[in-house]
C-alpha cells in the first residue's frame, strides 16, 4: 500500500471482516480437524493471469489471526506486478489453524483488489500510445473506495476524485437545480473558489458554454464518436476533456483516438471480476 491509504483504517477494516467470519467465536472446522501445535507452509498462488493488488492487506489479515511472532511471510512479487497462472505470490509459515482461519478473508480482499487491478491494466493496454489516461469513478463498493482506487493505480490507471469534498463535479441534476450550466459553474466557483471543478455535459453546445464560463475540465457524457470529435475540435485545447458513459473495452481505443484526455470507467471498480488466487497448504 502507498501513503494515500490510511493504514489505521485498513487495520479496522481487517478486524471487522474477521469478526464477520468469526461471529461465533471460533473456526469450528479447523479447530476440530487440525492440531493446535501443527505448523505448515502455505503459498498464495495465482490461478489465472493478471495483475496483483492487495498483498499487504492479505498479510494484515494473516497477522491479525496469528499470535505475535508465530508467522513468517516472504513476498515473491509486489503489488502492480503482472503474474501468470501458477506463479507463487507469497509464502507463509505458521500455525496451520491460524493460516486456515485467515484463508478466506485474506483471499476475498486480495482476489477482489487484484481483479480491479487486472481489469484496469486491460483498459490501460487498450489505449496505449494514445496519451489518454484511464480514470476510475466513485462507483465503488461502500467502505472499500480507498483500497479499490489503490488497486486502480496498481493497474496503471489514475484516480478521479476520492469523494464529494475534494473536487466538484457538476452533473446534470446540479445543472437542472441551478438553472443552467453557466449558473451552476458560477455558483460552485463562488462558494469554493479554490477547488477543482469538472462540468458534465451531454452536448457539444453545453461543453462550449462550460468552457466559456471558465471550466477547465469537461466530462462528455454518453457522446458518440462524431460528437466526441466535434467537442475536441471546437473546445480546441481550452479545457481538458473526459469521455464517460457507455464505454466498453472493445471500443476504448476508438474513443481515445478522438482526442479526449481521459476515459472515466466506472466498470474498473463496479464490475471487475476477481482474479482467482488460492492458498495452497504444504505439509512441514
Backbone as numpy.savetxt, mean C-alpha at the origin, in Angstrom:
# Nx Ny Nz CAx CAy CAz Cx Cy Cz
10.65 -1.66 7.76 9.80 -0.47 7.76 10.69 0.77 7.76
10.15 1.86 7.20 10.91 3.10 7.21 10.35 4.05 8.26
10.90 5.25 8.30 10.55 6.19 9.36 9.14 6.76 9.23
8.47 6.52 8.11 7.11 7.03 7.96 6.09 6.16 8.69
6.50 4.98 9.12 5.60 4.07 9.82 5.85 4.19 11.32
4.80 4.47 12.06 4.88 4.62 13.51 5.05 3.24 14.15
6.23 2.98 14.68 6.53 1.64 15.21 5.71 1.32 16.46
5.43 2.32 17.26 4.59 2.06 18.44 3.19 1.64 18.01
2.66 2.32 16.98 1.35 1.96 16.47 1.37 0.54 15.91
2.43 0.18 15.18 2.53 -1.17 14.63 2.57 -2.19 15.75
3.29 -1.88 16.82 3.32 -2.78 17.96 1.94 -3.00 18.55
1.17 -1.92 18.65 -0.21 -2.03 19.16 -1.06 -2.86 18.21
-0.87 -2.67 16.90 -1.62 -3.45 15.92 -1.31 -4.93 16.05
-0.03 -5.26 16.18 0.38 -6.66 16.32 -0.25 -7.28 17.56
-0.24 -6.56 18.66 -0.84 -7.09 19.89 -2.34 -7.32 19.70
-3.00 -6.40 19.01 -4.45 -6.54 18.79 -4.76 -7.74 17.90
-3.95 -7.95 16.86 -4.20 -9.08 15.97 -3.97 -10.41 16.69
-2.98 -10.46 17.55 -2.73 -11.68 18.33 -3.84 -11.92 19.34
-4.33 -10.86 19.95 -5.44 -11.00 20.89 -6.68 -11.54 20.19
-6.89 -11.11 18.94 -8.01 -11.63 18.17 -7.88 -13.13 17.96
-6.66 -13.61 17.68 -6.44 -15.02 17.41 -6.42 -15.85 18.70
-6.06 -15.22 19.80 -5.93 -15.93 21.08 -6.99 -15.46 22.08
-8.19 -15.19 21.55 -9.25 -14.68 22.41 -9.58 -15.64 23.54
-9.39 -16.96 23.29 -9.66 -17.95 24.33 -8.51 -18.15 25.29
-7.37 -17.47 25.00 -6.25 -17.52 25.93 -5.15 -18.49 25.56
-5.42 -19.46 24.66 -4.41 -20.46 24.35 -4.66 -21.04 22.96
-3.59 -21.42 22.29 -3.66 -22.14 21.03 -3.85 -23.61 21.38
-5.10 -24.08 21.34 -5.40 -25.40 21.88 -4.76 -26.53 21.08
-4.73 -26.40 19.76 -4.17 -27.46 18.93 -2.67 -27.60 19.16
-1.97 -26.46 19.13 -0.52 -26.49 19.33 -0.16 -26.95 20.74
-0.89 -26.46 21.72 -0.62 -26.85 23.11 -0.79 -28.35 23.29
-1.78 -28.93 22.62 -2.05 -30.35 22.79 -1.06 -31.24 22.06
-0.50 -30.77 20.95 0.29 -31.65 20.09 1.80 -31.43 20.16
2.24 -30.33 20.74 3.67 -29.99 20.72 4.20 -29.86 22.13
5.30 -30.55 22.39 5.97 -30.44 23.69 6.45 -29.00 23.90
6.21 -28.41 25.06 6.59 -27.00 25.27 8.08 -26.74 25.18
8.91 -27.77 25.34 10.36 -27.59 25.26 10.93 -27.86 23.87
10.10 -28.30 22.95 10.59 -28.62 21.61 11.04 -27.36 20.89
12.19 -27.44 20.21 12.74 -26.34 19.44 12.79 -26.75 17.97
12.44 -25.81 17.10 12.44 -26.09 15.66 13.02 -24.92 14.89
13.34 -25.18 13.64 13.69 -24.14 12.68 12.55 -24.04 11.67
12.13 -22.83 11.39 11.07 -22.61 10.40 11.58 -21.64 9.34
11.07 -21.81 8.12 11.42 -20.91 7.03 10.16 -20.27 6.48
10.23 -18.97 6.24 9.19 -18.29 5.47 9.57 -18.43 4.01
8.71 -19.05 3.22 9.04 -19.42 1.85 7.98 -18.86 0.90
8.45 -18.25 -0.19 7.53 -17.75 -1.21 6.94 -18.92 -1.98
5.63 -18.91 -2.13 4.95 -19.93 -2.92 4.60 -19.41 -4.32
4.96 -18.15 -4.57 4.70 -17.54 -5.89 5.71 -16.44 -6.11
5.89 -16.04 -7.36 6.77 -14.91 -7.68 6.10 -13.61 -7.23
6.91 -12.67 -6.73 6.34 -11.39 -6.33 7.35 -10.48 -5.68
6.84 -9.48 -4.98 7.65 -8.49 -4.27 7.30 -8.56 -2.79
8.31 -8.58 -1.95 8.11 -8.76 -0.52 7.91 -7.42 0.18
6.97 -7.40 1.12 6.80 -6.26 2.01 6.21 -6.78 3.31
6.77 -6.33 4.44 6.21 -6.69 5.73 7.00 -7.71 6.52
8.24 -7.97 6.13 9.03 -8.95 6.88 9.24 -8.53 8.33
9.46 -7.25 8.55 9.67 -6.79 9.93 8.38 -6.90 10.74
7.23 -6.77 10.08 5.95 -6.96 10.77 5.83 -8.41 11.21
6.19 -9.33 10.32 6.16 -10.75 10.68 7.08 -11.03 11.85
8.25 -10.41 11.84 9.17 -10.59 12.96 8.57 -10.08 14.27
7.90 -8.94 14.22 7.29 -8.39 15.43 6.24 -9.34 16.00
5.46 -9.97 15.11 4.47 -10.94 15.58 5.15 -12.10 16.29
6.19 -12.64 15.66 6.89 -13.78 16.24 7.52 -13.42 17.57
8.15 -12.27 17.65 8.80 -11.86 18.91 7.76 -11.55 19.99
6.58 -11.11 19.59 5.54 -10.84 20.58 5.06 -12.14 21.23
4.99 -13.21 20.44 4.55 -14.50 20.97 5.66 -15.19 21.76
6.88 -15.07 21.29 8.01 -15.76 21.92 8.44 -15.07 23.20
8.99 -15.86 24.10 9.58 -15.28 25.31 10.87 -14.56 24.92
11.25 -13.52 25.67 12.46 -12.75 25.34 13.69 -13.66 25.23
14.44 -13.50 24.16 15.68 -14.26 23.97 15.50 -15.67 23.47
14.26 -16.09 23.18 14.02 -17.48 22.80 13.82 -17.67 21.29
14.05 -16.62 20.51 13.89 -16.76 19.07 15.06 -16.09 18.37
15.53 -16.72 17.30 16.59 -16.17 16.46 16.06 -16.09 15.03
16.29 -14.95 14.38 15.79 -14.76 13.01 16.93 -14.34 12.10
16.89 -14.83 10.88 17.86 -14.45 9.85 17.12 -14.13 8.56
17.28 -12.89 8.09 16.65 -12.46 6.85 17.46 -12.93 5.65
16.79 -13.46 4.64 17.45 -13.81 3.38 17.26 -12.73 2.33
16.19 -11.93 2.47 15.89 -10.83 1.56 15.38 -9.66 2.40
15.25 -8.52 1.76 14.70 -7.33 2.43 13.40 -6.92 1.75
12.60 -6.15 2.44 11.39 -5.62 1.84 11.72 -4.87 0.54
10.88 -5.05 -0.46 11.12 -4.45 -1.76 11.82 -5.38 -2.74
12.29 -6.52 -2.23 13.00 -7.46 -3.10 12.02 -8.25 -3.95
12.41 -8.51 -5.19 11.66 -9.42 -6.05 12.10 -10.85 -5.73
11.12 -11.74 -5.55 11.43 -13.12 -5.19 10.73 -14.06 -6.15
11.25 -15.27 -6.21 10.65 -16.31 -7.05 10.07 -17.40 -6.16
9.15 -18.14 -6.72 8.56 -19.27 -6.01 9.66 -20.19 -5.47
9.60 -20.52 -4.19 10.59 -21.40 -3.56 11.68 -20.66 -2.82
11.79 -19.34 -3.01 12.81 -18.57 -2.30 12.51 -18.51 -0.81
13.55 -18.66 -0.01 13.43 -18.50 1.45 13.59 -17.03 1.78
12.63 -16.49 2.52 12.64 -15.07 2.88 13.25 -14.84 4.25
13.02 -15.77 5.16 13.51 -15.61 6.53 13.60 -16.99 7.17
14.60 -17.18 8.02 14.76 -18.41 8.78 14.63 -18.07 10.26
13.81 -18.85 10.98 13.54 -18.58 12.39 13.82 -19.83 13.20
14.50 -19.65 14.32 14.74 -20.76 15.26 14.14 -20.38 16.60
13.30 -21.28 17.13 12.68 -20.99 18.42 11.82 -22.14 18.89
11.10 -21.90 19.98 10.20 -22.93 20.52 9.11 -23.21 19.49
8.89 -24.48 19.23 7.93 -24.87 18.20 6.54 -24.33 18.50
6.11 -24.42 19.74 4.79 -23.91 20.11 4.64 -22.44 19.73
5.65 -21.66 20.03 5.58 -20.23 19.77 5.55 -19.93 18.26
6.35 -20.67 17.50 6.38 -20.47 16.05 5.02 -20.78 15.43
4.40 -21.86 15.87 3.12 -22.25 15.29 1.99 -21.32 15.73
2.07 -20.83 16.94 1.05 -19.89 17.41 1.12 -18.58 16.65
2.33 -18.15 16.29 2.52 -16.88 15.57 2.31 -17.01 14.07
2.23 -18.24 13.58 2.26 -18.48 12.13 1.18 -17.71 11.37
-0.08 -17.89 11.70 -1.14 -17.34 10.87 -1.20 -15.82 10.93
-1.04 -15.26 12.12 -1.09 -13.80 12.22 0.06 -13.16 11.44
1.24 -13.71 11.56 2.39 -13.14 10.84 2.19 -13.27 9.33
1.67 -14.41 8.88 1.47 -14.60 7.45 0.33 -13.75 6.91
-0.72 -13.55 7.71 -1.82 -12.70 7.25 -1.31 -11.31 6.86
-0.49 -10.74 7.72 0.04 -9.40 7.46 1.08 -9.42 6.34
2.00 -10.36 6.39 3.07 -10.44 5.39 2.52 -10.72 4.00
1.59 -11.65 3.88 1.05 -11.99 2.56 0.25 -10.83 1.98
-0.52 -10.14 2.82 -1.31 -9.01 2.33 -0.41 -7.88 1.85
0.55 -7.49 2.67 1.43 -6.37 2.30 2.28 -6.74 1.09
2.73 -7.96 1.02 3.50 -8.39 -0.16 2.63 -8.41 -1.41
1.35 -8.71 -1.25 0.43 -8.64 -2.37 0.28 -7.23 -2.90
0.18 -6.26 -1.99 0.10 -4.85 -2.40 1.38 -4.45 -3.14
2.53 -4.82 -2.59 3.80 -4.48 -3.23 3.93 -5.14 -4.60
3.47 -6.37 -4.71 3.57 -7.10 -5.98 2.70 -6.47 -7.05
1.46 -6.12 -6.70 0.57 -5.49 -7.68 1.10 -4.12 -8.08
1.62 -3.37 -7.10 2.19 -2.06 -7.41 3.33 -2.19 -8.41
4.21 -3.16 -8.21 5.33 -3.35 -9.12 4.84 -3.65 -10.54
3.76 -4.37 -10.67 3.22 -4.67 -12.00 2.78 -3.39 -12.69
2.14 -2.49 -11.95 1.74 -1.20 -12.54 2.96 -0.35 -12.88
3.94 -0.33 -12.00 5.16 0.45 -12.24 5.87 -0.08 -13.49
5.97 -1.39 -13.61 6.60 -1.98 -14.79 5.82 -1.67 -16.06
4.50 -1.60 -15.94 3.66 -1.37 -17.12 3.89 0.01 -17.73
4.27 0.99 -16.92 4.46 2.35 -17.44 5.94 2.74 -17.49
6.82 1.77 -17.33 8.26 2.06 -17.33 8.67 2.81 -18.59
9.47 3.86 -18.40 9.98 4.62 -19.52 9.11 5.79 -19.93
7.90 5.90 -19.37 7.00 7.00 -19.73 7.21 8.22 -18.84
7.84 8.03 -17.69 8.01 9.11 -16.73 6.82 9.29 -15.81
5.78 8.49 -15.99 4.58 8.58 -15.16 4.80 7.87 -13.84
4.27 8.48 -12.76 4.39 7.94 -11.41 3.08 7.25 -11.03
3.18 6.05 -10.50 2.02 5.32 -9.99 1.79 5.71 -8.53
0.58 6.17 -8.24 0.26 6.59 -6.86 -0.94 5.81 -6.33
-0.98 5.69 -5.02 -2.09 5.02 -4.36 -3.20 6.02 -4.06
-4.21 5.59 -3.32 -5.32 6.43 -2.92 -5.62 6.19 -1.44
-6.73 6.76 -0.96 -7.16 6.49 0.41 -8.07 5.27 0.48
-8.17 4.50 -0.59 -9.01 3.30 -0.59 -8.23 2.14 0.03
-8.05 2.23 1.33 -7.25 1.27 2.08 -8.12 0.57 3.11
-7.63 -0.54 3.65 -8.35 -1.22 4.72 -8.26 -0.37 6.00
-9.36 -0.22 6.72 -9.33 0.56 7.95 -8.20 0.10 8.88
-7.47 1.08 9.38 -6.37 0.91 10.34 -5.10 0.34 9.72
-5.12 -0.02 8.44 -3.91 -0.57 7.81 -3.28 0.41 6.83
-3.75 1.65 6.79 -3.33 2.57 5.73 -1.83 2.78 5.69
-1.21 3.07 6.83 0.22 3.38 6.79 1.04 2.18 6.33
0.62 0.97 6.70 1.34 -0.23 6.26 1.10 -0.50 4.78
-0.13 -0.32 4.32 -0.40 -0.54 2.89 0.31 0.48 2.02
0.37 1.71 2.49 1.10 2.73 1.73 2.61 2.46 1.76
3.10 1.92 2.86 4.49 1.47 2.91 4.73 0.37 1.88
3.79 -0.56 1.77 3.92 -1.65 0.80 3.91 -1.12 -0.63
3.12 -0.08 -0.89 3.12 0.55 -2.22 4.52 1.07 -2.54
5.15 1.70 -1.55 6.51 2.21 -1.78 7.48 1.06 -2.02
7.30 -0.06 -1.32 8.15 -1.22 -1.55 8.02 -1.72 -2.99
6.84 -1.53 -3.57 6.62 -1.96 -4.95 7.04 -0.96 -5.99
7.55 0.21 -5.54 8.03 1.21 -6.48 7.06 2.33 -6.77
5.89 2.32 -6.10 4.92 3.39 -6.26 5.18 4.53 -5.30
4.37 5.57 -5.42 4.45 6.73 -4.53 3.11 6.91 -3.83
3.14 7.61 -2.72 1.93 7.81 -1.95 1.22 9.10 -2.30
-0.09 9.03 -2.38 -0.94 10.20 -2.41 -1.05 10.68 -0.97
-1.97 11.55 -0.65 -2.10 12.02 0.73 -2.39 10.86 1.67
-1.92 11.00 2.92 -2.14 9.95 3.91 -3.56 9.99 4.44
-4.10 11.20 4.65 -5.43 11.33 5.20 -6.07 12.63 4.78
-7.09 13.02 5.49 -7.87 14.19 5.13 -7.25 15.51 5.54
-6.21 15.46 6.36 -5.67 16.71 6.90 -4.32 17.12 6.34
-3.61 16.24 5.65 -2.27 16.60 5.17 -2.27 17.18 3.76
-3.39 17.09 3.05 -3.53 17.70 1.73 -5.01 17.80 1.42
-5.37 18.73 0.55 -6.77 18.90 0.16 -7.00 18.27 -1.20
-8.14 17.60 -1.35 -8.56 17.08 -2.64 -10.02 17.50 -2.83
-10.22 18.47 -3.70 -11.56 18.98 -3.98 -12.23 18.04 -4.97
-13.23 17.28 -4.48 -13.92 16.31 -5.32 -15.25 16.88 -5.80
-15.95 16.08 -6.60 -17.18 16.57 -7.22 -18.21 17.05 -6.21
-18.34 16.35 -5.10 -19.32 16.76 -4.09 -18.93 18.07 -3.42
-17.62 18.31 -3.26 -17.19 19.60 -2.73 -17.53 20.72 -3.71
-17.35 20.44 -4.99 -17.66 21.44 -6.02 -19.14 21.79 -5.99
-19.99 20.77 -5.88 -21.44 21.00 -5.81 -21.78 21.82 -4.58
-21.20 21.43 -3.44 -21.51 22.13 -2.19 -21.04 23.59 -2.20
-19.90 23.83 -2.87 -19.33 25.19 -2.88 -19.91 26.07 -3.98
-20.50 25.45 -4.98 -21.08 26.23 -6.06 -20.21 26.38 -7.28
-19.20 25.52 -7.42 -18.36 25.56 -8.62 -16.91 25.26 -8.32
-16.17 24.92 -9.36 -14.75 24.57 -9.21 -13.95 25.75 -8.68
-14.10 26.90 -9.30 -13.32 28.07 -8.90 -13.62 28.47 -7.47
-14.88 28.45 -7.09 -15.25 28.85 -5.73 -14.74 27.85 -4.70
-14.82 26.57 -5.02 -14.31 25.56 -4.10 -12.81 25.74 -3.87
-12.07 25.98 -4.96 -10.63 26.20 -4.82 -10.35 27.45 -3.99
-11.09 28.51 -4.25 -10.88 29.76 -3.51 -11.11 29.56 -2.01
-12.15 28.82 -1.67 -12.48 28.61 -0.26 -11.42 27.78 0.46
-10.94 26.74 -0.22 -9.88 25.92 0.39 -8.61 26.73 0.56
-8.21 27.45 -0.47 -6.98 28.23 -0.40 -7.08 29.32 0.67
-8.27 29.90 0.84 -8.46 30.92 1.87 -8.35 30.33 3.27
-8.96 29.17 3.47 -8.96 28.54 4.79 -7.61 27.92 5.15
-6.94 27.36 4.15 -5.66 26.67 4.38 -4.65 27.13 3.33
-4.08 28.30 3.49 -3.24 28.90 2.44 -1.95 28.15 2.15
-1.51 27.33 3.08 -0.21 26.68 2.89 -0.31 25.21 2.49
-1.51 24.70 2.37 -1.65 23.26 2.14 -1.72 22.96 0.64
-1.24 21.78 0.26 -1.33 21.34 -1.13 -2.79 21.08 -1.48
-3.19 21.55 -2.67 -4.58 21.40 -3.10 -4.63 20.74 -4.47
-5.38 19.65 -4.57 -5.66 18.99 -5.84 -7.14 19.13 -6.14
-7.47 19.35 -7.41 -8.86 19.53 -7.82 -9.25 18.40 -8.75
-10.33 17.70 -8.42 -10.86 16.65 -9.28 -11.84 17.24 -10.27
-11.67 16.90 -11.54 -12.58 17.38 -12.59 -12.94 16.22 -13.50
-14.08 16.34 -14.17 -14.48 15.30 -15.13 -14.66 15.85 -16.53
-14.15 17.04 -16.77 -14.19 17.62 -18.12 -12.95 18.47 -18.34
-12.56 18.63 -19.57 -11.42 19.48 -19.89 -11.73 20.93 -19.53
-12.97 21.33 -19.74 -13.38 22.70 -19.40 -13.14 23.00 -17.92
-13.54 22.07 -17.05 -13.33 22.29 -15.62 -11.86 22.23 -15.25
-11.09 21.44 -15.99 -9.64 21.40 -15.74 -9.03 22.77 -15.98
-9.46 23.43 -17.04 -8.93 24.75 -17.36 -9.40 25.80 -16.36
-10.62 25.66 -15.87 -11.11 26.56 -14.82 -10.26 26.40 -13.57
-9.96 25.16 -13.22 -9.15 24.90 -12.03 -7.75 25.49 -12.18
-7.15 25.33 -13.35 -5.82 25.89 -13.59 -5.86 27.41 -13.52
-6.85 28.00 -14.14 -6.97 29.47 -14.12 -7.23 30.00 -12.72
-7.77 29.15 -11.84 -8.01 29.55 -10.46 -6.75 29.46 -9.61
-5.73 28.79 -10.15 -4.46 28.67 -9.43 -4.08 27.27 -9.02
-4.91 26.28 -9.37 -4.59 24.90 -9.00 -3.35 24.42 -9.73
-2.49 23.73 -8.99 -1.25 23.21 -9.57 -1.27 21.70 -9.77
-2.34 21.05 -9.31 -2.48 19.61 -9.47 -3.95 19.31 -9.77
-4.20 18.66 -10.90 -5.55 18.39 -11.37 -5.73 16.88 -11.50
-6.81 16.37 -10.92 -7.15 14.96 -11.06 -8.21 14.83 -12.15
-7.86 14.13 -13.21 -8.74 13.95 -14.36 -9.51 12.65 -14.16
-10.77 12.76 -13.78 -11.54 11.61 -13.33 -12.32 10.96 -14.46
-12.06 9.67 -14.67 -12.82 8.86 -15.63 -12.86 9.46 -17.04
-11.75 10.03 -17.46 -11.67 10.56 -18.83 -11.14 9.48 -19.77
-11.63 9.51 -21.00 -11.11 8.57 -22.00 -9.81 9.12 -22.58
-9.19 8.34 -23.43 -7.88 8.70 -23.97 -7.92 10.03 -24.72
-8.88 10.27 -25.63 -8.91 11.58 -26.31 -9.07 12.75 -25.34
-9.89 12.59 -24.29 -10.05 13.66 -23.32 -8.75 13.91 -22.55
-8.07 12.85 -22.19 -6.80 13.02 -21.48 -5.79 13.76 -22.35
-5.72 13.39 -23.59 -4.77 14.06 -24.50 -5.13 15.53 -24.67
-6.42 15.82 -24.77 -6.85 17.20 -24.91 -6.52 18.01 -23.66
-6.73 17.39 -22.49 -6.41 18.08 -21.24 -4.93 18.38 -21.15
-4.09 17.41 -21.50 -2.64 17.62 -21.49 -2.25 18.75 -22.42
-2.83 18.75 -23.61 -2.50 19.77 -24.61 -2.92 21.17 -24.14
-4.12 21.29 -23.60 -4.64 22.61 -23.27 -4.10 23.14 -21.94
-3.83 22.26 -21.00 -3.21 22.71 -19.74 -1.78 23.15 -20.01
-1.13 22.47 -20.93 0.18 22.89 -21.46 1.22 23.12 -20.37
1.26 22.21 -19.41 2.31 22.27 -18.39 2.06 23.25 -17.26
0.93 23.92 -17.26 0.65 24.88 -16.18 0.28 24.20 -14.88
-0.03 22.92 -14.91 -0.35 22.16 -13.71 0.02 20.70 -13.97
0.27 19.97 -12.91 0.50 18.54 -13.04 -0.86 17.85 -13.14
-0.90 16.77 -13.91 -2.16 16.09 -14.19 -2.10 14.64 -13.73
-3.20 14.21 -13.11 -3.29 12.85 -12.57 -4.54 12.17 -13.13
-4.36 11.05 -13.83 -5.49 10.28 -14.34 -5.98 9.33 -13.26
-7.30 9.22 -13.15 -7.88 8.36 -12.13 -9.24 7.88 -12.60
-9.65 6.73 -12.08 -10.97 6.21 -12.38 -10.99 5.34 -13.62
-11.46 4.12 -13.47 -11.58 3.22 -14.61 -10.27 2.71 -15.17
-9.17 2.88 -14.42 -7.87 2.43 -14.91 -7.72 0.93 -14.74
-7.14 0.30 -15.74 -6.84 -1.12 -15.66 -5.39 -1.34 -16.08
-4.82 -2.42 -15.59 -3.41 -2.68 -15.85 -3.12 -2.84 -17.33
-4.06 -3.43 -18.07 -3.78 -3.67 -19.49 -3.79 -2.40 -20.33
-4.35 -1.30 -19.81 -4.32 -0.05 -20.56 -3.53 1.04 -19.83
-2.76 0.64 -18.82 -2.00 1.62 -18.04 -1.01 2.38 -18.91
-0.33 1.67 -19.78 0.68 2.34 -20.61 0.02 3.31 -21.59
-1.12 2.91 -22.16 -1.83 3.79 -23.08 -2.22 5.09 -22.39
-2.69 5.00 -21.15 -3.05 6.19 -20.39 -1.80 7.02 -20.08
-0.73 6.34 -19.68 0.51 7.05 -19.35 1.05 7.82 -20.55
0.90 7.26 -21.73 1.45 7.89 -22.92 0.65 9.10 -23.40
-0.46 9.43 -22.73 -1.18 10.66 -23.06 -0.43 11.89 -22.60
0.52 11.71 -21.67 1.29 12.84 -21.17 0.95 13.28 -19.76
0.05 12.54 -19.08 -0.24 12.87 -17.69 0.99 12.58 -16.83
0.98 13.13 -15.61 2.12 12.96 -14.71 1.97 11.78 -13.76
0.71 11.50 -13.37 0.44 10.46 -12.38 -0.73 9.59 -12.82
-0.71 8.34 -12.34 -1.88 7.48 -12.38 -2.24 7.16 -10.93
-3.46 7.51 -10.53 -3.93 7.20 -9.19 -4.72 5.89 -9.26
-4.23 4.87 -8.55 -4.76 3.52 -8.71 -5.26 2.99 -7.37
-6.55 3.05 -7.15 -7.12 2.53 -5.92 -6.92 1.04 -5.75
-6.85 0.33 -6.88 -6.72 -1.13 -6.84 -5.46 -1.60 -6.14
-4.43 -0.76 -6.09 -3.18 -1.17 -5.42 -3.44 -1.66 -4.02
-4.40 -1.02 -3.34 -4.67 -1.39 -1.94 -6.02 -2.07 -1.75
-7.04 -1.68 -2.54 -8.35 -2.28 -2.27 -8.60 -3.59 -3.00
-7.75 -3.93 -3.96 -8.00 -5.15 -4.74 -6.77 -6.03 -4.93
-5.73 -5.81 -4.18 -4.51 -6.60 -4.37 -4.70 -8.01 -3.81
-4.46 -9.04 -4.62 -4.48 -10.41 -4.08 -3.23 -10.64 -3.23
-3.34 -11.51 -2.26 -2.18 -11.78 -1.41 -1.09 -12.46 -2.22
0.15 -12.28 -1.78 1.25 -13.08 -2.31 1.36 -14.31 -1.42
1.29 -15.48 -2.01 1.29 -16.72 -1.23 2.67 -16.96 -0.62
2.72 -16.94 0.70 3.94 -17.21 1.46 3.57 -18.20 2.56
4.44 -19.14 2.81 4.17 -20.17 3.81 5.27 -20.20 4.86
4.92 -20.74 6.02 5.90 -21.05 7.05 6.09 -22.55 7.08
7.29 -23.01 6.72 7.60 -24.44 6.69 8.45 -24.80 7.89
7.95 -25.72 8.70 8.65 -26.13 9.91 9.65 -27.22 9.60
10.85 -27.10 10.14 11.91 -28.10 10.00 12.24 -28.65 11.38
12.40 -29.94 11.47 12.78 -30.53 12.75 14.22 -30.20 13.08
14.53 -30.08 14.38 15.89 -29.79 14.84 16.50 -31.07 15.40
